Amino acid sequence: MRIEHWPQQLQAAVPVLERINQAGFEVYFVGGCVRDTLLQRPLHDVDLATSAYPQEIKQIFPQTIDTGIEHGTVTVIYQKKAYEITTFRTESGYQDYRRPDKVEFVRSLKEDLKRRDFTINALAMNAQGEIIDLFAGMADLQQRQIRAVGVAADRFHEDALRMLRAVRFQAQLNFTIEKQTLAGIKTNAALLSHIATERIREEFIKLMEGCNRQAGLISLYQTQLYRFCPGLATYDFPKILQFAAGQITDEATVWSFLTYLGKLKRAQVRPFLRQWKVANNNIKLAQAAIELLNNYQESNWQLYIAGQAATAIAAQVLRLTCQQELAEQLIEQYQDLPLKSPQQLAINGQQIMQVLNLSPGPQIGQYLKQIQQAIVAGQLVNDYQTIVNYLKNNNLSDR
């Protein structure tokens, strides 16, 4: 099979392949960029594999970076673009179920492709657009299935993260997992405990953002993989399987959705998400969203302190849990706030000190908070002179 219409990212890289070919070596586009080209999906990375050894690549191109030269990867800078080029290799050892103990460079494309995870990722394409399919990856693409290259258990013992990648691809591509591959995941699920939390988190987020996260989550549950994800062994996992509709588009919503369905209180959110090593900004957004979901109907003040981003996340969680009407009410209530951030306040701390003849101190912050509360509650108009009159008439300077 030959690809006639190329994505721009691949077309731009063709001169790189041609220069390597002219030097007497084989070189191919490999992995996800070939798969996604065939599926007509957006490309995220352009990976090249070659029979040339790293030092040979460095002789062909004047500008290179030793990205991972011990594993055969050299980054070539060509026309101000960076391309990772990796020598064909075999791997062995895998004592940590993630990285090989031994890497050996080879000249054989087949030897390189046979070490890859799934057949749909073991496709290669040359500079003429010809697809090299040595493991029936094209048939699996047509059947929309994820199948391990060779023996599934062997692939998962080499890299246990591949099991989570399988269910992630299932969610992202809306594929099924081939029977023997799924059985290999069930048998070897416990190996996921050897994988770094950061890598598990990355795959889980991609799964949750997939177009069919429900399928991926069902496989995560049925294979017991979920038990080896941070904090999920004791999580009421069937709860999350009840809600399939709605696309998730950002990480903070993933964690807010998960903690909301887990009925976590604000104080429980941080310890739970720290197990996942979630960044602090996403933890704070999830905490604010959960606090809002638990209390927003009590007053507008809760909406105000949550802010626009957390409010939008909370509304999305409501939509994901089939509470569309409440979600719209939440957004409408936020939009109706007379004040949405401290930056919109018609007076600042310096002006308060001048008006009330005060020195700097914590009481200035207290006055600002009281003013904001009064405006949000509809008791005060956000106008400079009106606020000044409010400050004087209420004798705040004497408190």
N, C-alpha and C positions, 0 to 999 in steps of 0.2 A: 504494500500500500504506500502511496505517496501523498503527502500533504501539499495541496496546491495553494491554499490561503493561510499565510503565516501571521501569527500575532507580531506586532511591531517589535516587542522585546526580543523575539527570536531572530527576526529579520536583521536587527541591528547587530546581532552576535555572529552572523554568518561569516563576515570577514575574519573573525578570530578562528573559526573552524577551518577556513580555507588556508590560512597561514600555517596551521598545524599540519594539515594534509600535505601542503607543499613541502614541508620539512620531512615528509616521509612517514608520518604517524597517523594512526586512526584517532578520530575524535567524534563524539556524539553528544547531542542533547540527551539527558537522561532524567528519569524519575518524574516528579510532579509536573514539571513544565510540559513534558510530552503528554502525560495523562490529561492535564487540563486543556491542552490544545485540542486533543481529540474530543474532549467533552464540551469544547467551546466555552470554557470557564475562564475567568480572569486569571492571569499568571501572577504568582507571588515571588518566585525565584527562578532564575535560569541557571541550571547546573550542567556542567560539562564533564564528561569522563573521557580519558584518553589513554592510549598505549604509551605515550611519552612519559618518561620519569620526570620528577620535579625539576631536576637540574637541566634536563633537555628543554622543558618549557621555558625556563629562565633564560636559556640561550636564544630562544625564538623571539621573545618579547623583551624590549628594553626596560619596561617598567613593570615590576612585579612586587608582590608582598608575600612573605612566607607566612601565610595565614595558619596553616596546620601542616607544615612540610613533613613532619614525622609520620603523618597519616596520608601523605601524598597530595595534599591540597595546597595549591599556589593561587593567589589572586592576581589576575592579569588586569592591568589598567589599559584600556584601549578606547581611544576617542572619548576620554573623560568618563568612561563607564567601567565598573568593576565586574569581573567575571571570575567566579571560583571554578578552577579546573583541577580535577582530582584524577590521579593515576589509577588505572585498573588495579584492583588489589584483591587479595584474599585475606580473611581474618580468622583468628582462632583463639581459644582460651576462654574468654568471657567469664572469669571467676566472679565478677560482681554483677552478672546478669545485665550488663549495660554496655561496657566498653571492652573491645578485644584486648587480650594480653599481647597478641602478636599480629602485626600487619605485614604482609608481604606483597611487594609490587609485582604485577604480572603484565603480560602483553595481550592477554585474552579477554575480549569483551564478555564472553560467556561466563568465565570464572568470576568476573566482577558482578554481573547481573544476578548470578545464582545466590549471592549472599544477601540480596535485598529482601525487604519484608514481604511485599504482596505483589502478585503478578501484574497488577495495574500500575505498579511503580517500577517494574522491571522492564519497561519499554525504553527503547533508544531510537534516536532519529539522527540521520546524517545531514550533511550540509545541503544535500539535494532534496531533503524532505522525505526520504525513504524510511519507513518504520521497520525497525528490527525487533521482532517479537519471538523470543526463544522459549517463553514459558506460557504461551496461550493467554497473554494479558489482553489481547484484542477481543478474544471470545468472552473473557470475563467482563470487559467493559460493555460489550453488547448485551450480556446477560445481567449487567448491573449487580455484580457480586464481588465481594472481597475474599480473595483466596490467597493463602500463604504460598510463597515459593517453596516447593519441595515439601518436607515434613513440617507441619505447623509447630509441633512441640520443639523441634530443633531451632526454628526461627525465634521462638519465645524464650528459650533458654539462652540464646545469644543476646537478646535484648528484650527484657520483660516489658518495656514500655510499648512494644509493638502490639501487645494485647489491647491496651487502652487506645492506641492509634486506630486499631481496627474498628472499635465502636465509635470513635470520633469520625472516621471516614464514613461509617454507616449513617451517622447523623448529618454530616456535611453534604454527602453526595446522594443521599437517599437510596443507598444500595442495601443489599442483604449481605450477611456474612455466610460464606459457604460452610456446609455442614461439618466437615472435618476441621476446618479452621476454628469454628465456634466450639467444637468439642475440645480442641487444644487449649482454648482460652479457659474453659471450665476446669480442665485438669490442672492447669498451671497458674490459676489466678493468684495464688499466694505469693508467687514470685514478684508481683508488683510491689510488695513490701520492701524490696531491695532498691527501689527507684527513688531518686531524690524528689522531695515534695514539690520543688519548683517545676520539674518536668511534668509531674502528674497534674499540677494546677493548670499549666498551659494547655494540655490536652483536654482537660475537663471544661475549661472555658470555651474552647473551640467546639466541643461537643454540644454544650448548652446553647451556643450561638448558631448551631446548624439548622438547616431548613426542616429536618425531621429529628429533632432532639429526642422525641418520644421513642423512636426506634432504638437510638443509641442508649437511652436510659434503661429501656427494657432489657437490652443485652447486658448492660452494666449490672443490672439486678439479677438476671437469670444466671449469669456466669459467676456471680458472687464477687466480681471485681470491685464492686462498690465498698465491700468490707475492708479493702486495703487502700482506700482513699481517706485522707485526713478527716477524722470526725464523723465519718459516715457509717461506721460499724454499728453505732448505737442510734443512728438517725432513723426516723420513721420513713424509710425509703419508699414504700408503696404510696405514700401521700403525694410525692412528686410525680408519680406516674398517672395521677388522675387528671392532670392538666396538660393537654397536648397543644392547644391552640396558641397562636401568637408568636411572633419572632422576637428573639432577644438580640439586641445589637451592641451591648456594651457590658464590660466586666462588672461594673457596680450593680447593674440590674441582676446579673447572675447571682451575686452573693445576697442581694436583698430578697430575691425570689426564694433562694434556698433557706435563708434564715426565717423568713416569714412563714413558709410552709412547715418549718421545724418548730414554730411557735416560740422562737427565742425572744427574750426580753432584751432591751437595749444593753443591759449589763452583761448579757451572755454573748452578744454578737462579737465583741473583740476577742475573747478567748477562743471562740470557735474559729474565727477567721485567721487568727494567728497560727492555728494548726496548719492552715493552708499557706502560710507565709504571704498573705495578701498585703499589698502596699497600704500604708497608713491612710492615704487619701481615699481609697476605695472602702476601707473599714469605716472611716468617718461618714462617708456617704450612705453606706448601708445602715449604720447606727441611726443616722438622722431619718432615713426612710422608715425604718422599723418603729422608731419613736413616733413618727407622724402617723403611720398606719394604726398604731395602738391608741393614739390620743388626739388626732387632729380634729375630731368633732367637738372637743371640749371648748376650744377657743381659736380665734384667728392667730393668736400669739404663737401657737405651736407651728402653724404654717409659716409664719414670718421667720422664726428662728431656723426652720428647716432649710429655707431658701429654695430658689427655683430648681436647681439640679436635683436635690433630694425629693422635691415635690413631684417632678417629672418621673423619677424612678418609682416613687410610691404609686403614682397613677398607673405606670406600666405594670407593676406587680398586681394591682387590682384587676387590670385587663387580663393578665395572664391567668388569674384565678377566677375568671368568669364573673367579675364584679364591674362590668362596664359602666353601669349607671353611677356607682360610687366613684369610679375613676373620673368621670366627666364632672361630677359634683366637686371633687377635690380640685381639679384644674380650674373650674369656674370660681370656686371660693378663693383660690390663690390669685387669680386674675383680678378679682374684685377688691383685693387688699388696697387700702389707700397708701400704703408704704410697703415696698418690697425689699429694701436693703438700707443699711445705715447711710450709704452714699447718697441716697435720695433725700435725706433729712435736710430741712431748710435752715438748720442751725448746726454749728459745730461746738466743740468743747472750748475753743479759744473765745468764741463769741459769748458763750455762757459765762465764762470768767469775767469778761468785760462788763456784761450786763449786770451781773450780780456782785461785781467787785470781789471776786474770789481768787485765791491762790490755787495753783495746780494741786491736785490731790484725788484720792479715790472717789470723793463725792461727785466729781464732774462726770465720771462714768456712770454713777448711779442716777444722776439727773438725766443724762442722755437716754439711759434705759427706760426711765419713767416716762419720758417724753414719747419715745417710740411705742411703748405699751399703750399710752393714751391715744396716739394717732391710730394704731392698728385696731384698737377697740372702738374707734369711731367717736371718741370723746373729745378729740382735738384735731383741728385742721392743720395740715403741714404747710404752714405759712410763717415766715420769720417773725413778723410783728405779733401774730396771734400766739406764737410760742413764747415770745418775750412776755406778753401780758399774762400768759398762763403761769410762767415762772414767778412773776412778781405777785400775782393775785393769790397764788397758793403758798406764798412764803417759803418756797423751797430753800432759800438761802439760810433760813433759820433752823433747818432740820439737821 
